[in-house]
Amino acid sequence: MPNIKIFSGSSHQDLSQKIADRLGLELGKVVTKKFSNQETCVEIGESVRGEDVYIVQSGCGEINDNLMELLIMINACKIASASRVTAVIPCFPYARQDKKDKSRAPISAKLVANMLSVAGADHIITMDLHASQIQGFFDIPVDNLYAEPAVLKWIRENISEWRNCTIVSPDAGGAKRVTSIADRLNVDFALIHKERKKANEVDRMVLVGDVKDRVAILVDDMADTCGTICHAADKLLSAGATRVYAILTHGIFSGPAISRINNACFEAAQCSKCFLGGRSLIHRHLLDDVAWSLLCTYPFRFGFTFIYLDPFLAKYPLGPK
């Protein structure tokens, strides 16, 4: 694969290495450090002149520091005469601040989009955006990859009664996501309407749909404090569900999330490796990781006509819809 260099930020080096291994490439040399006043310094350790550069940096961990590091890396490669710079951001930072929902509220996702463009990014690759309209904040190409193929594969391989299941969205915003999965599996779907007193605190939940005597599979793009997903599981069991599974793209797991998910009534939970949360502290019988790095490698191949389809890619075609 000619003229491609992949660099990893400090947010998720394990994911970056898996992407590079899958493509048969070595990670580029880069040194990141901080001055005594906590300024971020980045040194690209090899020539990128005329190269197509991919920088992998997820919105996890110290989000503000990692975002600044990404911007500096993009700018460093751009002024070093890179032909094109692509930012691979599996979990887009500030994605939940995508609209002005009250007076004087910022639209921080738009601000992040502006910063990435000004830094010199030519292309953005992300995964399961919290709100698809964030793509419209950019004037450069954005590939919003969907976790749906991996979700379908996991359900078919790990849930024996998947033909008698209901795909459930824990909020109205995820209705489109679950209906697409339900259609592919030819099963029913349901959603839970929630009312919040304030951020990260759910007041009341109402189930819309039928889960009685069925396996319920909760699907969401992210789990932060896990209050919503755990309350939804309790609601589904009280509505007659036989078992409850959870499938999450971005497991943030902040605050009391670890204790909540460990004490929840899930039969199993699946979480992607696109986000470094507190997965190691979750009971292993609950959590099942999938090597989702293959989803992130698709645009590399697609953009450079790299002819290779493994059996999974052939069976479950990937890419933006």
C-alpha positions as CSV (number, residue, x, y, z in Angstrom):
1,M,0.0,0.0,0.0
2,P,2.1,2.9,-1.3
3,N,2.4,6.5,0.2
4,I,0.5,5.8,3.4
5,K,1.8,6.6,6.9
6,I,-0.1,5.9,10.1
7,F,0.6,7.8,13.2
8,S,-0.9,7.2,16.6
9,G,-1.8,9.8,19.2
10,S,-1.5,8.9,22.9
11,S,-5.2,8.3,23.5
12,H,-5.5,4.7,22.2
13,Q,-2.2,3.2,20.9
14,D,-3.5,-0.3,21.1
15,L,-6.3,0.4,18.5
16,S,-3.8,2.2,16.3
17,Q,-1.5,-0.8,16.4
18,K,-4.3,-3.2,15.5
19,I,-5.2,-1.0,12.5
20,A,-1.6,-0.9,11.3
21,D,-1.2,-4.7,11.8
22,R,-4.4,-5.4,9.8
23,L,-3.1,-3.2,7.0
24,G,0.4,-4.7,7.1
25,L,2.0,-1.4,7.9
26,E,4.3,0.0,10.7
27,L,3.2,2.9,12.9
28,G,5.0,6.1,12.1
29,K,7.5,7.5,14.6
30,V,6.1,10.3,16.7
31,V,7.1,11.7,20.1
32,T,4.5,13.5,22.3
33,K,5.5,15.2,25.5
34,K,4.5,18.1,27.8
35,F,6.5,21.1,29.0
36,S,6.5,21.9,32.7
37,N,3.6,24.3,32.1
38,Q,1.5,21.4,30.6
39,E,1.8,22.7,27.0
40,T,1.7,19.8,24.5
41,C,4.7,19.2,22.2
42,V,4.6,16.8,19.2
43,E,7.6,15.8,17.1
44,I,7.0,13.8,13.9
45,G,10.0,11.5,13.7
46,E,10.1,10.8,9.9
47,S,9.5,12.5,6.6
48,V,5.8,12.8,5.5
49,R,6.5,14.9,2.3
50,G,4.1,13.8,-0.4
51,E,2.6,11.1,1.8
52,D,-1.1,10.3,2.7
53,V,-1.0,10.6,6.4
54,Y,-3.5,9.0,8.8
55,I,-3.6,10.1,12.4
56,V,-5.5,7.9,14.9
57,Q,-6.7,9.7,18.0
58,S,-9.9,8.8,19.8
59,G,-11.9,11.1,22.1
60,C,-11.2,9.2,25.3
61,G,-9.1,9.6,28.4
62,E,-8.0,13.2,28.9
63,I,-10.2,14.5,26.1
64,N,-9.1,18.1,26.0
65,D,-5.4,17.2,26.0
66,N,-5.9,14.5,23.4
67,L,-7.9,16.9,21.1
68,M,-5.1,19.5,21.3
69,E,-2.5,16.8,20.6
70,L,-4.5,15.7,17.5
71,L,-4.7,19.3,16.2
72,I,-1.0,19.8,16.7
73,M,-0.2,16.5,14.9
74,I,-2.4,17.4,12.0
75,N,-0.8,20.8,11.7
76,A,2.8,19.4,12.0
77,C,2.2,17.0,9.2
78,K,0.5,19.6,7.0
79,I,3.3,22.1,7.3
80,A,5.8,19.3,6.7
81,S,4.3,19.0,3.1
82,A,2.1,15.9,3.6
83,S,-0.1,15.3,0.5
84,R,-3.2,14.7,2.6
85,V,-3.9,14.4,6.3
86,T,-6.8,12.2,7.5
87,A,-7.9,12.3,11.2
88,V,-9.2,8.9,12.3
89,I,-11.4,9.7,15.4
90,P,-13.4,6.6,16.4
91,C,-15.1,8.5,19.2
92,F,-15.7,12.1,18.2
93,P,-15.1,14.5,21.1
94,Y,-17.9,16.8,22.2
95,A,-20.4,15.0,20.0
96,R,-23.2,15.3,22.5
97,Q,-23.0,19.1,22.3
98,D,-24.4,19.2,18.7
99,K,-27.2,21.7,19.1
100,K,-28.3,24.8,21.0
101,D,-30.9,23.1,23.3
102,K,-31.2,26.0,25.7
103,S,-30.4,29.7,25.9
104,R,-26.7,30.6,25.6
105,A,-25.7,26.9,25.1
106,P,-22.6,26.4,22.9
107,I,-22.5,24.1,19.9
108,S,-19.2,22.6,20.8
109,A,-19.2,19.9,18.2
110,K,-19.2,22.6,15.5
111,L,-16.3,24.3,17.2
112,V,-14.3,21.0,17.2
113,A,-15.1,20.6,13.5
114,N,-13.8,24.1,12.8
115,M,-10.6,23.5,14.7
116,L,-9.9,20.3,12.8
117,S,-10.4,22.0,9.5
118,V,-8.3,25.0,10.4
119,A,-5.5,22.7,11.7
120,G,-5.3,21.3,8.2
121,A,-7.3,18.0,8.2
122,D,-8.4,17.0,4.7
123,H,-10.6,14.1,5.7
124,I,-12.3,12.8,8.8
125,I,-13.0,9.1,9.6
126,T,-15.2,8.5,12.7
127,M,-17.6,5.9,14.0
128,D,-21.2,5.9,15.1
129,L,-21.5,9.7,15.5
130,H,-23.9,10.6,18.4
131,A,-25.7,12.8,15.9
132,S,-25.3,12.2,12.2
133,Q,-25.8,15.9,11.4
134,I,-22.3,16.6,12.8
135,Q,-21.1,15.6,9.3
136,G,-22.7,18.8,8.1
137,F,-20.5,20.9,10.4
138,F,-17.5,20.1,8.1
139,D,-16.6,21.4,4.6
140,I,-14.3,18.4,4.1
141,P,-15.2,14.8,3.5
142,V,-16.4,12.9,6.6
143,D,-16.8,9.1,6.7
144,N,-19.2,8.1,9.5
145,L,-18.7,4.3,9.8
146,Y,-21.4,2.2,11.3
147,A,-20.9,-0.6,13.8
148,E,-24.0,-2.4,12.5
149,P,-22.1,-5.2,10.6
150,A,-20.1,-6.2,13.7
151,V,-23.3,-5.9,15.9
152,L,-25.2,-8.3,13.6
153,K,-22.3,-10.8,13.5
154,W,-22.1,-10.7,17.3
155,I,-25.8,-11.2,17.8
156,R,-26.0,-14.2,15.4
157,E,-22.9,-15.9,16.9
158,N,-23.5,-15.3,20.6
159,I,-27.3,-15.2,21.2
160,S,-28.9,-18.6,20.4
161,E,-32.4,-17.2,20.6
162,W,-31.8,-14.1,18.4
163,R,-34.7,-15.1,16.1
164,N,-37.0,-14.4,19.1
165,C,-35.6,-11.1,20.2
166,T,-36.5,-7.5,20.2
167,I,-33.9,-4.8,19.5
168,V,-34.4,-1.9,21.9
169,S,-33.1,1.7,21.8
170,P,-32.7,3.2,25.3
171,D,-33.8,6.6,23.9
172,A,-35.8,8.0,21.0
173,G,-32.6,9.3,19.4
174,G,-31.4,5.8,18.6
175,A,-34.6,4.7,16.9
176,K,-33.1,4.8,13.4
177,R,-30.1,2.7,14.6
178,V,-32.2,-0.1,16.1
179,T,-34.8,-0.2,13.3
180,S,-32.0,-0.8,10.8
181,I,-30.6,-3.7,12.9
182,A,-34.1,-5.1,13.5
183,D,-34.8,-5.0,9.7
184,R,-31.6,-6.9,8.9
185,L,-32.4,-9.6,11.5
186,N,-36.1,-9.6,10.6
187,V,-37.2,-9.1,14.2
188,D,-39.2,-6.5,16.1
189,F,-37.9,-3.3,17.7
190,A,-38.9,-1.2,20.6
191,L,-37.7,2.1,22.2
192,I,-37.7,3.7,25.6
193,H,-38.7,7.2,26.1
194,K,-36.8,8.9,28.9
195,E,-37.2,12.2,30.7
196,R,-34.2,13.8,32.4
197,K,-34.1,16.0,35.4
198,K,-30.5,17.0,34.4
199,A,-27.6,15.7,32.4
200,N,-26.6,12.1,33.3
201,E,-29.7,11.7,35.5
202,V,-32.9,10.0,34.2
203,D,-36.2,10.8,35.9
204,R,-38.7,8.5,34.2
205,M,-38.8,5.8,31.5
206,V,-41.7,4.6,29.3
207,L,-41.3,1.4,27.1
208,V,-42.8,1.7,23.6
209,G,-43.1,-1.8,22.2
210,D,-43.4,-5.4,23.3
211,V,-40.6,-7.5,24.9
212,K,-42.8,-10.0,26.8
213,D,-41.3,-13.6,26.7
214,R,-38.5,-12.4,24.4
215,V,-34.8,-11.7,24.5
216,A,-34.2,-7.9,24.7
217,I,-31.1,-6.5,23.1
218,L,-30.3,-2.9,24.0
219,V,-28.2,-1.1,21.4
220,D,-26.7,2.4,22.0
221,D,-23.9,4.4,20.5
222,M,-22.3,5.3,23.9
223,A,-22.6,4.6,27.6
224,D,-21.2,7.3,30.0
225,T,-22.4,6.9,33.6
226,C,-24.5,3.9,32.5
227,G,-27.6,5.2,34.3
228,T,-29.8,5.1,31.2
229,I,-28.7,1.6,30.0
230,C,-29.0,0.0,33.5
231,H,-32.5,1.6,34.2
232,A,-33.6,0.5,30.7
233,A,-32.5,-3.1,31.5
234,D,-34.6,-3.1,34.7
235,K,-37.5,-1.7,32.8
236,L,-37.3,-4.5,30.2
237,L,-37.2,-7.2,32.8
238,S,-40.2,-5.8,34.5
239,A,-42.0,-5.7,31.1
240,G,-41.4,-9.5,30.8
241,A,-38.2,-9.9,28.9
242,T,-36.5,-13.2,29.5
243,R,-32.9,-11.9,29.2
244,V,-31.3,-8.6,28.5
245,Y,-28.1,-7.9,26.5
246,A,-26.4,-4.6,25.9
247,I,-24.3,-3.6,22.8
248,L,-22.4,-0.3,23.1
249,T,-20.2,1.3,20.5
250,H,-18.3,3.7,22.8
251,G,-18.0,2.6,26.4
252,I,-17.0,5.8,28.3
253,F,-17.7,4.3,31.7
254,S,-17.3,7.4,33.9
255,G,-18.3,8.1,37.4
256,P,-20.4,5.3,38.9
257,A,-20.6,3.4,35.6
258,I,-18.4,0.5,36.7
259,S,-20.4,-0.4,39.8
260,R,-23.7,0.1,38.0
261,I,-22.9,-2.2,35.1
262,N,-21.4,-4.8,37.4
263,N,-24.6,-4.9,39.5
264,A,-27.0,-4.7,36.5
265,C,-29.2,-7.5,35.3
266,F,-27.4,-8.0,31.9
267,E,-26.9,-11.5,30.6
268,A,-23.9,-10.0,28.7
269,A,-22.6,-6.7,27.4
270,Q,-20.6,-6.0,24.3
271,C,-18.4,-2.9,24.0
272,S,-16.1,-1.8,21.2
273,K,-12.4,-1.2,21.5
274,C,-12.7,2.3,20.0
275,F,-12.7,3.8,23.5
276,L,-10.5,3.2,26.5
277,G,-12.9,3.2,29.4
278,G,-12.8,1.2,32.6
279,R,-13.4,-2.2,30.9
280,S,-10.8,-4.0,32.9
281,L,-12.8,-3.3,36.1
282,I,-16.0,-4.9,34.7
283,H,-16.7,-8.5,35.5
284,R,-15.4,-10.5,32.5
285,H,-18.6,-12.6,32.2
286,L,-20.5,-9.4,31.4
287,L,-18.2,-7.8,28.9
288,D,-17.3,-9.1,25.5
289,D,-14.9,-7.1,23.3
290,V,-14.8,-7.2,19.6
291,A,-11.8,-6.3,17.5
292,W,-13.5,-3.4,15.7
293,S,-10.2,-2.2,14.2
294,L,-11.4,-3.9,11.0
295,L,-14.1,-1.3,10.7
296,C,-11.6,1.5,10.8
297,T,-9.4,-0.1,8.1
298,Y,-12.1,0.0,5.5
299,P,-11.6,3.6,4.4
300,F,-7.9,3.0,4.0
301,R,-8.6,0.2,1.6
302,F,-11.5,2.0,-0.1
303,G,-9.6,5.2,-0.6
304,F,-6.6,3.5,-2.2
305,T,-8.2,0.6,-4.0
306,F,-6.4,-1.9,-1.8
307,I,-7.9,-5.1,-3.1
308,Y,-8.4,-7.4,-0.1
309,L,-11.6,-8.7,1.4
310,D,-11.5,-11.2,4.2
311,P,-14.5,-13.5,4.8
312,F,-16.0,-11.1,7.3
313,L,-15.8,-8.1,5.0
314,A,-17.2,-10.1,2.2
315,K,-20.2,-11.3,4.2
316,Y,-20.9,-8.0,6.0
317,P,-19.9,-5.2,3.7
318,L,-18.7,-2.2,5.6
319,G,-18.5,1.5,5.1
320,P,-20.7,4.6,5.3
321,K,-24.3,4.4,4.4
